[in-house]
Amino acid sequence: MHAEIFADRRRRLGEALQDRSLLLLFSGNSPVKSEDETFPYTPNRNFYYLTGLTQANLALLLYKMGETVSETLFVQRPNPVAEKWTGHILTAQEARAVSGVPQTNYMDELTDAITAILRRQPVQHVYLDLPAQPWDTALTPAQNLGEQLRSRRPDLKIRNAHLELAKLRAIKSDAEVAAIRHAIEVTRDGILSMMNHARPGMKEHELEAYFDFVLKQAGVTDFAFSSIVAGGHNATVLHYSENNRVIDDGDLVLTDVGAQMEYYNGDITRTFPVNGKFSNRQKQLYEIVLRAQQVVLDAIRPGVAYKDLNKLTRETLAKELQTIGLISRGEDSDEQLSQYYFHNVSHSLGLDTHDVWPDGDVILEPGMVLTVEPGIYVSEEKIGIRIEDNVLVTADGCRVLSPDIPKTVEEIEALMAQRD
């Protein structure tokens, strides 16, 4: 993406900030794994959204006074010795070219820069990226800075930039949709490879390897999330990820997978028979899930409350499962349904697989990208089925961004019948 895109995002964010405010975002660092080994680094998505920069240990500072918003990037100081060990360090000139931020300083000057602004300028508000996290999660640099500011400058109002950024990120631009579609296309190719190579007696990770190989061939360096390749009973566990069991003849395989391209994600689930042929019972339950998905797809349009999509899913599944006798009619039918369907039908998709929402009472708008993923999980029959596609909310409905991945019983069986 071009620097103009990131500059426009910063401009729109600046308009949302209070007057006399300072905003600070960090790109993040790799947490220590063990001894001198670290976990793989990935940039803070809000930092990336505003700068396009992917290197660790960077910071972005915005200062708003009246109608003027000044921007400064803080980059690592050149270190030729470190570059021999860990590779190229982003230069100030390179950072300016990618991000469009006109001014750069070095990270070891950040504390002095913040101190100078707070001493010389009438700052009243400080915006930090403070997403909701589990209580026992290690404090982020932003949280540590917030604690210091509260003790040193209790007159300042600490505000959460995460909320303003979520509002911006919820609506995807054409460039963002194109990146998501690219991720979906690569994901599709990986799913087709798994369907083409599936055989009874394989271990789940063997089947997963066919997906991984296609993604690596396409240049994917990080997946959207840890792949779920679950055969038989394992498919009834929502976030199963061991992927180490044998897939028996007659099992369904639930594959929930996604590629990541330009840090944007695809998130697709397909369920198929490892031997290429659905049993009558598997087909019956599969087509119920497929019908529920279509009901939700038909309902998506601007003005619809996001929370109503799951309500519609539950109503549809309950009616269908009552028809086949899996659950009974009565006051406890919803409770019965929860034995077989126990997650939301949708989430936002973008730079994060479970992308940010501005609040819990979301009303759908054009430009939002969602997953649609109903499921049925019948543990006692060792059948887990989920069907997931990604959609763009349009002016008058929605557009499926993953239309060419086999989904009906007939399409899946026809494809798998062509296996060597």
C-alpha positions as CSV (number, residue, x, y, z in Angstrom):
1,M,0.0,0.0,0.0
2,H,1.2,3.5,-0.7
3,A,2.3,6.1,1.8
4,E,-0.7,8.2,0.9
5,I,-3.0,5.6,2.3
6,F,-1.3,5.6,5.7
7,A,-1.2,9.4,5.7
8,D,-4.9,9.6,5.1
9,R,-5.6,7.2,8.0
10,R,-3.5,9.4,10.3
11,R,-5.4,12.4,9.1
12,R,-8.7,10.9,9.9
13,L,-7.5,9.7,13.3
14,G,-6.2,13.2,14.0
15,E,-9.6,14.7,13.3
16,A,-11.1,12.4,16.0
17,L,-8.6,13.3,18.7
18,Q,-9.3,15.9,21.4
19,D,-7.6,19.3,21.1
20,R,-4.3,19.6,23.1
21,S,-3.7,15.9,22.9
22,L,-0.7,13.6,22.4
23,L,-1.0,10.1,20.9
24,L,1.7,7.4,21.2
25,L,1.7,4.0,19.5
26,F,4.4,1.3,19.6
27,S,5.2,-1.3,17.0
28,G,6.0,-3.9,19.6
29,N,8.8,-6.4,20.3
30,S,9.2,-10.2,20.3
31,P,8.6,-11.7,23.8
32,V,11.3,-14.0,25.2
33,K,10.5,-17.7,24.6
34,S,13.4,-19.2,26.5
35,E,17.0,-18.1,27.2
36,D,18.0,-16.1,24.1
37,E,15.2,-17.4,21.9
38,T,12.2,-15.2,21.2
39,F,8.8,-15.8,19.8
40,P,8.3,-14.7,16.1
41,Y,7.7,-11.0,15.9
42,T,4.6,-9.5,14.3
43,P,3.9,-5.8,14.3
44,N,1.2,-4.2,16.4
45,R,-1.7,-4.0,14.0
46,N,-2.8,-0.5,14.9
47,F,0.8,0.8,14.5
48,Y,0.9,-0.9,11.1
49,Y,-2.5,0.4,10.1
50,L,-1.2,4.0,10.6
51,T,2.4,3.6,9.2
52,G,2.8,0.5,7.0
53,L,6.0,-0.2,9.0
54,T,6.7,-3.8,10.1
55,Q,9.9,-3.5,12.1
56,A,10.1,-4.0,15.9
57,N,10.9,-1.3,18.4
58,L,9.4,1.7,16.6
59,A,7.0,4.4,17.9
60,L,4.7,6.9,16.4
61,L,3.9,10.2,18.2
62,L,1.1,12.6,17.2
63,Y,0.5,15.9,18.8
64,K,-2.6,17.9,18.2
65,M,-2.9,21.6,18.9
66,G,-5.9,23.3,17.4
67,E,-6.3,22.2,13.8
68,T,-2.6,21.2,13.5
69,V,-1.5,17.6,14.0
70,S,2.3,17.1,14.1
71,E,3.7,13.6,13.4
72,T,7.0,12.1,14.4
73,L,8.4,8.5,13.9
74,F,10.9,7.1,16.3
75,V,13.2,4.5,14.7
76,Q,16.2,2.5,15.8
77,R,19.6,4.1,15.7
78,P,21.9,2.6,13.1
79,N,23.9,-0.3,14.5
80,P,26.2,-2.0,12.0
81,V,27.3,-4.7,14.5
82,A,23.7,-5.7,15.2
83,E,22.9,-5.8,11.5
84,K,25.5,-8.6,11.1
85,W,23.5,-10.7,13.5
86,T,19.8,-9.9,12.8
87,G,19.7,-8.2,9.5
88,H,18.9,-4.7,8.1
89,I,17.6,-2.0,10.4
90,L,15.1,0.3,8.9
91,T,16.6,3.7,8.2
92,A,14.9,7.0,8.9
93,Q,14.7,7.7,5.2
94,E,13.1,4.3,4.5
95,A,10.6,4.8,7.3
96,R,9.6,8.2,5.9
97,A,9.2,6.8,2.4
98,V,6.9,3.9,3.5
99,S,4.8,5.8,6.1
100,G,4.7,9.3,4.8
101,V,5.5,10.6,8.2
102,P,7.7,13.7,7.6
103,Q,9.8,13.8,10.8
104,T,11.9,11.0,12.4
105,N,13.9,10.8,15.6
106,Y,15.6,7.8,17.3
107,M,14.0,5.6,19.9
108,D,16.6,6.5,22.5
109,E,15.2,10.1,22.3
110,L,11.6,9.2,22.8
111,T,11.5,9.8,26.6
112,D,13.1,13.2,26.2
113,A,10.7,14.1,23.4
114,I,7.6,13.2,25.5
115,T,9.0,15.1,28.5
116,A,9.7,18.2,26.4
117,I,6.1,18.2,24.9
118,L,4.5,17.8,28.3
119,R,6.7,20.6,29.9
120,R,6.3,23.1,27.1
121,Q,2.9,22.4,25.5
122,P,-0.6,22.6,27.1
123,V,-1.3,18.9,26.8
124,Q,-4.5,17.8,28.4
125,H,-5.1,14.4,26.9
126,V,-2.8,11.4,26.2
127,Y,-4.0,8.7,23.9
128,L,-2.5,5.2,24.2
129,D,-3.4,1.8,22.6
130,L,-5.1,0.0,25.5
131,P,-7.1,-3.0,24.1
132,A,-9.0,-5.2,26.5
133,Q,-6.8,-8.2,27.5
134,P,-6.9,-11.0,30.1
135,W,-6.0,-9.6,33.6
136,D,-2.8,-11.7,33.9
137,T,-1.4,-10.7,30.6
138,A,2.0,-8.9,30.8
139,L,1.8,-5.1,30.6
140,T,2.4,-3.5,27.3
141,P,4.7,-0.5,26.8
142,A,1.6,1.6,26.4
143,Q,0.2,0.4,29.7
144,N,3.5,1.0,31.5
145,L,3.7,4.5,30.1
146,G,0.1,5.1,31.2
147,E,1.0,4.1,34.8
148,Q,4.0,6.4,34.8
149,L,1.9,9.3,33.5
150,R,-0.8,8.8,36.1
151,S,1.7,9.0,38.9
152,R,3.7,11.9,37.5
153,R,1.0,13.9,35.8
154,P,-2.4,13.1,37.4
155,D,-3.8,16.2,35.7
156,L,-3.6,14.4,32.3
157,K,-6.6,12.5,31.0
158,I,-5.5,9.1,29.7
159,R,-7.7,8.1,26.7
160,N,-7.9,4.8,24.8
161,A,-6.8,5.2,21.2
162,H,-7.9,1.6,20.5
163,L,-11.5,2.7,20.4
164,E,-10.9,5.4,17.8
165,L,-8.8,3.1,15.7
166,A,-11.4,0.4,15.9
167,K,-13.9,2.8,14.3
168,L,-11.5,3.4,11.4
169,R,-10.5,-0.2,10.9
170,A,-14.1,-1.5,10.9
171,I,-14.7,0.0,7.4
172,K,-12.3,-1.5,4.9
173,S,-11.0,0.4,1.9
174,D,-10.8,-1.1,-1.6
175,A,-7.1,-1.8,-1.0
176,E,-7.8,-3.6,2.2
177,V,-10.6,-5.7,0.5
178,A,-8.1,-6.6,-2.3
179,A,-5.6,-7.8,0.3
180,I,-8.2,-9.9,2.1
181,R,-9.3,-11.4,-1.2
182,H,-5.7,-12.3,-2.0
183,A,-5.4,-14.1,1.3
184,I,-8.7,-15.9,0.6
185,E,-7.5,-17.0,-2.9
186,V,-4.3,-18.5,-1.4
187,T,-6.4,-20.1,1.3
188,R,-8.7,-21.6,-1.3
189,D,-5.8,-23.2,-3.1
190,G,-4.6,-24.8,0.1
191,I,-8.0,-26.2,0.9
192,L,-8.3,-27.7,-2.6
193,S,-4.9,-29.3,-2.1
194,M,-6.2,-30.9,1.1
195,M,-9.3,-32.2,-0.6
196,N,-7.3,-33.6,-3.5
197,H,-4.9,-35.4,-1.2
198,A,-7.2,-36.6,1.6
199,R,-7.1,-40.4,2.2
200,P,-8.4,-42.5,5.1
201,G,-5.6,-43.5,7.5
202,M,-3.7,-40.2,7.2
203,K,-2.8,-38.3,10.3
204,E,-4.4,-34.8,10.5
205,H,-0.9,-33.1,10.4
206,E,-0.1,-35.0,7.2
207,L,-3.2,-33.5,5.6
208,E,-2.4,-30.1,7.0
209,A,1.0,-30.3,5.3
210,Y,-0.6,-30.1,1.9
211,F,-2.2,-26.8,3.0
212,D,1.1,-25.5,4.4
213,F,3.0,-26.3,1.3
214,V,0.7,-24.4,-1.0
215,L,0.8,-21.3,1.3
216,K,4.6,-21.4,1.5
217,Q,4.8,-21.7,-2.3
218,A,2.6,-18.5,-2.5
219,G,5.0,-16.6,-0.3
220,V,3.0,-16.7,2.9
221,T,5.3,-16.0,5.8
222,D,2.6,-16.1,8.6
223,F,-0.7,-17.8,8.8
224,A,-3.9,-16.1,9.9
225,F,-4.0,-18.4,12.9
226,S,-3.0,-22.0,13.9
227,S,-4.7,-24.3,11.4
228,I,-7.5,-26.6,12.6
229,V,-7.5,-29.9,10.8
230,A,-9.9,-32.1,12.8
231,G,-11.1,-35.6,11.8
232,G,-14.1,-37.4,13.3
233,H,-14.7,-36.6,17.0
234,N,-12.0,-33.9,17.0
235,A,-14.2,-31.7,14.8
236,T,-16.6,-31.3,17.7
237,V,-14.0,-29.4,19.6
238,L,-14.3,-25.8,18.5
239,H,-10.6,-24.7,18.7
240,Y,-9.0,-28.1,18.3
241,S,-5.4,-27.7,17.2
242,E,-3.3,-30.8,18.1
243,N,-3.7,-32.1,14.5
244,N,-2.0,-35.4,15.4
245,R,-4.8,-38.1,15.2
246,V,-5.5,-40.6,12.5
247,I,-8.4,-39.8,10.2
248,D,-10.5,-43.0,9.9
249,D,-12.4,-44.1,6.9
250,G,-15.9,-42.6,7.1
251,D,-14.8,-39.6,9.1
252,L,-15.6,-36.0,8.2
253,V,-12.6,-33.6,8.3
254,L,-13.2,-30.0,9.5
255,T,-10.6,-27.7,8.2
256,D,-10.6,-24.1,9.6
257,V,-7.6,-22.4,8.0
258,G,-6.4,-19.0,6.7
259,A,-3.5,-17.4,4.8
260,Q,-2.2,-13.9,5.7
261,M,-1.2,-11.5,2.9
262,E,0.1,-8.0,3.5
263,Y,-1.0,-8.7,7.2
264,Y,-4.6,-9.1,6.1
265,N,-6.3,-12.5,6.7
266,G,-8.5,-15.0,5.2
267,D,-10.6,-17.3,7.4
268,I,-12.3,-20.2,5.7
269,T,-13.8,-23.4,7.0
270,R,-14.7,-26.4,4.9
271,T,-15.9,-29.8,6.1
272,F,-15.5,-32.8,3.8
273,P,-15.5,-36.7,4.0
274,V,-12.0,-38.1,4.0
275,N,-13.0,-40.9,1.7
276,G,-14.8,-38.5,-0.7
277,K,-18.4,-39.5,0.0
278,F,-20.8,-38.2,2.6
279,S,-22.9,-40.7,4.5
280,N,-26.7,-40.1,4.5
281,R,-26.5,-38.8,8.1
282,Q,-23.5,-36.6,7.4
283,K,-25.2,-35.2,4.3
284,Q,-28.4,-34.5,6.3
285,L,-26.6,-32.5,9.0
286,Y,-24.3,-30.8,6.5
287,E,-27.1,-29.4,4.4
288,I,-28.8,-28.0,7.6
289,V,-25.6,-26.0,8.3
290,L,-25.5,-24.9,4.7
291,R,-29.1,-23.7,4.8
292,A,-28.4,-21.8,8.0
293,Q,-25.4,-20.1,6.4
294,Q,-27.5,-19.0,3.4
295,V,-30.2,-17.6,5.7
296,V,-27.6,-15.4,7.4
297,L,-26.0,-14.4,4.0
298,D,-29.5,-13.3,2.8
299,A,-30.0,-11.2,6.0
300,I,-26.7,-9.3,5.9
301,R,-27.2,-5.6,4.8
302,P,-26.5,-2.1,6.1
303,G,-28.6,-1.3,9.2
304,V,-28.8,-4.9,10.5
305,A,-27.6,-5.3,14.1
306,Y,-24.6,-7.7,14.2
307,K,-25.9,-9.5,17.3
308,D,-29.1,-10.4,15.3
309,L,-27.1,-12.6,12.9
310,N,-26.5,-15.1,15.7
311,K,-30.1,-14.9,16.9
312,L,-31.2,-15.7,13.3
313,T,-28.7,-18.6,13.1
314,R,-30.0,-20.1,16.4
315,E,-33.6,-19.8,15.3
316,T,-32.8,-21.5,11.9
317,L,-30.7,-24.3,13.4
318,A,-33.3,-25.0,16.2
319,K,-36.1,-25.3,13.6
320,E,-34.0,-27.6,11.4
321,L,-32.8,-29.8,14.3
322,Q,-36.3,-30.1,15.7
323,T,-37.5,-31.3,12.2
324,I,-35.0,-34.2,12.3
325,G,-35.6,-35.0,15.9
326,L,-32.1,-34.1,17.3
327,I,-33.7,-31.6,19.7
328,S,-37.3,-31.4,20.9
329,R,-39.7,-28.6,20.9
330,G,-40.4,-26.9,24.2
331,E,-39.2,-24.2,26.6
332,D,-35.8,-25.8,26.8
333,S,-35.2,-26.1,23.1
334,D,-32.6,-23.2,23.1
335,E,-30.8,-25.0,25.9
336,Q,-30.8,-28.2,23.9
337,L,-29.5,-26.3,20.8
338,S,-26.5,-25.1,22.9
339,Q,-25.3,-28.7,23.1
340,Y,-24.8,-28.7,19.3
341,Y,-24.1,-25.0,18.5
342,F,-22.2,-22.9,21.0
343,H,-20.4,-20.0,19.2
344,N,-21.3,-16.9,17.4
345,V,-21.9,-17.1,13.7
346,S,-19.7,-14.2,12.7
347,H,-16.8,-11.9,13.6
348,S,-15.1,-9.1,11.9
349,L,-12.1,-9.9,9.6
350,G,-9.1,-7.8,8.6
351,L,-5.7,-7.1,10.0
352,D,-6.7,-9.5,12.9
353,T,-8.5,-12.7,12.2
354,H,-10.9,-11.6,15.0
355,D,-10.7,-8.0,13.9
356,V,-11.6,-5.0,16.1
357,W,-15.1,-3.7,16.5
358,P,-15.8,-0.2,17.8
359,D,-18.2,-1.5,20.4
360,G,-20.5,-4.4,21.3
361,D,-23.6,-3.0,19.6
362,V,-22.4,-3.0,16.0
363,I,-24.8,-2.0,13.2
364,L,-23.6,-3.3,9.9
365,E,-22.3,-0.7,7.4
366,P,-21.0,-0.9,3.8
367,G,-17.3,-1.8,3.8
368,M,-17.4,-4.1,6.8
369,V,-15.9,-7.6,6.2
370,L,-17.4,-10.5,8.2
371,T,-17.2,-14.2,8.5
372,V,-20.3,-16.3,8.3
373,E,-19.7,-19.7,10.0
374,P,-22.6,-21.7,11.4
375,G,-21.9,-25.1,12.7
376,I,-23.4,-28.3,14.3
377,Y,-21.3,-30.5,16.6
378,V,-22.8,-33.8,17.5
379,S,-20.2,-35.3,19.8
380,E,-22.1,-38.6,20.4
381,E,-22.0,-39.3,16.7
382,K,-18.4,-38.0,16.2
383,I,-19.7,-35.4,13.6
384,G,-18.6,-31.8,13.6
385,I,-19.6,-29.6,10.7
386,R,-18.8,-25.9,10.2
387,I,-19.0,-24.0,6.9
388,E,-17.3,-20.6,6.8
389,D,-17.1,-17.9,4.2
390,N,-16.0,-14.3,4.2
391,V,-18.3,-11.5,3.0
392,L,-18.1,-7.8,2.3
393,V,-21.1,-5.7,3.4
394,T,-22.3,-3.7,0.4
395,A,-24.8,-0.9,-0.1
396,D,-27.7,-3.3,-0.6
397,G,-26.6,-6.6,0.9
398,C,-23.3,-8.5,0.9
399,R,-20.8,-10.0,-1.5
400,V,-19.2,-13.3,-0.8
401,L,-15.4,-13.0,-1.1
402,S,-14.8,-16.7,-1.2
403,P,-17.3,-17.8,-3.9
404,D,-15.2,-20.4,-5.7
405,I,-14.4,-22.8,-2.9
406,P,-16.5,-26.0,-3.2
407,K,-19.2,-25.9,-0.6
408,T,-22.2,-28.0,-1.6
409,V,-22.3,-31.8,-1.1
410,E,-22.3,-32.3,-4.9
411,E,-19.4,-29.9,-5.5
412,I,-17.2,-31.5,-2.8
413,E,-18.0,-35.1,-3.9
414,A,-17.4,-34.2,-7.5
415,L,-14.0,-32.7,-6.8
416,M,-12.9,-35.5,-4.5
417,A,-14.0,-38.1,-7.1
418,Q,-11.3,-36.7,-9.4
419,R,-8.4,-37.6,-7.0
420,D,-5.6,-39.7,-8.4
